[in-house]
Amino acid sequence: MPLLTTDDNVKLHYEEAGIGKPIIFVHEFAGDCRSWEAQMRHFARRYRCIAFNARGYPPSDVPDDVNKYSQERARDDIKAVMDALKIDKAHVVGLSMGGFATLHFGFTYPERALSLVIGGCGYGAQPDKRVQFAAETEAAAKRFEEIGMNKAAEGYALAPSRVQFQNKDPRGWREFADQLATNSTKGSALTMRGVQSRRPSLFELVEQMKKITAPTLIITGDEDWPCLEPAILMKRTIMTAGLVVMANSGHTVNLEEPVAFNQHLADFLHAVEAGRWAPRDPRAMATAILGK
């Protein structure tokens, strides 16, 4: 079982396939490296693909201290994977919790990113939702501890932005929910408290996001309501960002619509590698509606 060690001595499990330019896949809270299987199989034909389990997700270590879990740690664990595998620069693709980590990686380590793909990023980001989000994350963590992930997974997998997946692909959703049920109860509760609940709002990160220079693709489902406004914020703020909104789709877009997701990602990577993903023309940001 391949493991690497971070600078704070936490072991992370990873999987690797293919050769070529590297792509690092960073999973969401309700997933692990298995969540990227459809992407690993597709892109390993032309790229070196790496997916890893975040801390708190066995067979990665599950530290006991909540202070071992944070947005900064999630960001730096991407760097730890790259350092351990001797990767100087990579395309970084993240969803949800992994999307937040990818965004933070992009403005903290700009020299390490070939490109950024930020999917389903925005939960708890709106200023008027911060108190509600903090209450819901603590309630979720307590529920995990009280009844265990084996039971809590079913309800979590039926969140308002996940029922779209269930309706489109019951077999795929069932596999997702069953995998979620195997996640560590302790790791899930600590991740919810240390990473999800404490991370800063995207609306507090506008100045940092303006510094991103790597080609960036933002992807969200049009029924992933908590992520729509933040997606537009990132599109407006990051001058190298493009935005894809996938129709009639929820949160877990890479699982819910794997063919469309892979095509969007492939088109983006091809444009980046051809030097055809340019920063936005400043004229597009003019305040006039009709022009001169």
N, C-alpha and C positions, 0 to 999 in steps of 0.2 A: 504494500500500500504506500504510494508516494506521499511523503510529508515534507514540509519545509518549516523552518523556524523563524519567527519574527524577531525584531530587535528587543522585544520585551519577553522573549522566551515562550511564546505560544506557538504550538505546532498547528499548522494548517494543512488539511488534505487537499490535493489537487489532482486533476485529470488532464491529460494532454493528448492531442491527436494532430497529425498532419505536419507539413513543413511549409516554410515560406514566411511572409511577414506575420508577426504575432498579433493575435487578437486575445484579449483578456476579457472573459465574461464574468460579470459580478451579479450575484443572484439577489432576489428580493427576500423580504422577511419570511414569507410563507413558502420559500423554496430552499434549494441548495444547488450543488453543481448539476444534479440530475435535471433541473429545470431547463438547462440549456442543451439537452440532448439533440433536439431537432436542429439547432444551430451548429453544434459540434459536428454532427454527421455531414451537414451540408457544406460548411465552410472549411472543414479539414481537407477537402479535396484541393484547395488552393492556398490555404493559410496554416500557420502553426497556431492551433487553438488551445487555450488553457481555460478551464473552469475550476474554481476552487470553492471550498466550503468556508464560510466566514467563521470566525471564532464563535463558539457556542453551538456549532452545528457538527455533531459527530459524523465522521471520525476525526474532525478537527478537535482541538482541546476545548473544554468548557470551563473556563476560569470561574472561581467561586465569587470573586470580587466584582461588584457592579462597576467599579471604577476602571476595570479592564475593558469595558465596553463603552465606546463613544463614537461620535461622528468622526473625530480626528483619527481614532484607531481604525475605523472602517476604511477611511481614506488611505492611511499609511499601510494597511494590509495589502492594498493593491501594489504599492511600491515594494513591499516585502516580497511578494510573489515575483515581481519582475527582477528584483535584485538576486533572489535565490536561483532563478532560472537564467541569470545572466542576459536579461533582455534590457537593452538600453532604451528603446522606444517601442510603443505598441499602440494599436487601436484598442480603446477601452470601451466596452459595451456593458451598460448597467441598466437594471430594471428596478424601479421603486426604491427600496433601501439601497440597492446597488446603483441606482441612478443618482441618488444623492451623493454616494461615495464617489462616483465617476465625476460629477460636477465639481466637488471639492478637490478631487485629484487634479482636474483640469486647471483650476486657478492657483493651486499650490505648487504643482510640479509641471509647469507648462512645457519644459524641455523634455519631458518623458512621454508626451502624448503625440502619436501620429494623428489621431482623431478621437473624438468623443461621441458616443451615442448614449443619450439620456432618455430612458423610457419610463413612463408612468411615474414621474417625479412631481411631488407636490402635496402629499398628504400632510395636513396640519400647517401648511405654509401660509394660508390667508390670515392676516392679522386678527380678524374677528372670529377666527376658529381656533386660536391658540389655546384658550382655556378649555374648550370642549375637547380638543385633541389630547391635551394633557390628562384630562379626566378619563377619556376612553382608553388611552394607553395603560394607565394604572389599573383600570378595571379589567382590561384584557390580561395583564400580567397576573393579577390576583386570581382570575379565573383559571389560567393555565396552572397555577400552583394548587388551586383547590381541587380541580378535577383531572388534571393531567392533560398533556397534549393529545393523547389518544382519543379523549372524548371532546376536548375543546376544538379540535381541528374541524369537525363537521360544521359547527356554527361559524367559525372563522372563514371557512371556504365558501360560505353562502352570504358573504358581505354584498352590499348593493352593487358593487362594481365587479363582482365575480359570477353573478348569476348568468351573465351573458355567455360566459364560457360553458356553464352547465347546460344552457339551452341549446347552444350550437353543437357541442361535442360532449355528450354525457360520459362516454368512455374516457376521453381525455381528462375531463374534470374529475372523474372518479379516481383516476390514477394520481392526479395532483393532490386530491384530498387525502388519499391513502398515504402518499409520501409525506404530506404535512403531519399526519398523525404519528409518524415515526420520529419526528424531531424531538430534541431534548426539551423536557419541561423546564428544567433549570435554565438551560441556555436560551430558550425562547423568552422566559420571563425577564432575565437579565438583559437580553438584547432589547426588549421592548422598553425597559426602564432606562438603560444606559445610552442606547443609540437613538431609538425612535422618539422617545419623549423629550430628550434634552437637546436635540439638534436645533440649530437656529432656523428661523423662517427664511425662505428664499427672498422675501421682501426686505430682509435685513442684509442681504448679500449682493445687492445691486452693484456696488462699487467693485467688489471682487469679481463678479461675473463679467464686468466690462473689460477685465484684463485678459480674458480667455482669447487666445489667438488660434488655437487648433481648430481645424474644421469640425463642426458640431452638428449632429442631427438630433432633434428632439422628436420623440414619438409618443403619442398618447391615444387612447381610445376615446371616442366622442361621448361615451357614457361613463367614463372615468371622471366623474364630476369634480372631485377634489383636485384633479391634475390639469384641468382645462385652463383656468386662469393663470396658474403658475407656468404652464407651457407657453402661453402668450407672453408672459413677463420675460421668460428666458429668451424667446425669439426676438423680442424688442431690444433686450439688453446686450446679448452676445452678438457681435457684429459678424461672426462667421457661422451663425446658426441658421439651419433650415428647420421647418416644422412639418411633420406629417401627423394628420389626425385621421385615424382609421375608423371607418364608418361602422356604426352599430356594434361597437366593441367596448369591452370593459378594461380592467386593470392589467391582466396578465396577457398582454398582446402577443408576446412571442410564443405562448402556448395556445392561445385562443385562435390566432390567425398565423400559424407558422409559415405558410407559403408566402403570404403577403409581407410579413415581417422580414423574412429572408430576402425577398426581392428588394424591398426598400433598403435594407442594409447592404446588399450587394451593389445596388446602383450607387449608393453613397460612397462605398469603398472604391468603386471603379472611378468615380469622379475625383475623389481625393488623390488617388494614385496617378491619375492622368493630369493632375494639376489644374483641374477644372472646377474646383470648389473654392471660389474666390470670396473674400469679404464682401459684405453688402455695399452696394453703391450708395454713398451718402445721400444722393438725390432721392432715394426711396424713402428717406426719413423726413422729407419736407412736410410742413404742416398744411400746405395747400391741398385741396381735394381734387380739383380738376387740372392743376398746373397753370402755366402762364396762358 
